[in-house]
Amino acid sequence: MDLASILYLGVTFGLFVIFVLIVLRTYSKKRKDEGEIAKYRMLDDE
């Protein structure tokens, strides 16, 4: 493998790791509870 291929694989793997971290943070239980609280607070204001 030449340097360009290794760099390409590294960048691709790095982006995949970032994507996985975003998905895990978005769907974590703590985050979901915080989002639900805001939704119900908006419904109570009406």
Stockholm file with secondary structure:
# STOCKHOLM 1.0

chainA/1-46         MDLASILYLGVTFGLFVIFVLIVLRTYSKKRKDEGEIAKYRMLDDE
#=GR chainA/1-46 SS CCHHHHHHHHHHHHHHHHHHHHHHHHTCHHHHHHHHHHHHHHHHHC
#=GC SS_cons        CCHHHHHHHHHHHHHHHHHHHHHHHHTCHHHHHHHHHHHHHHHHHC
//
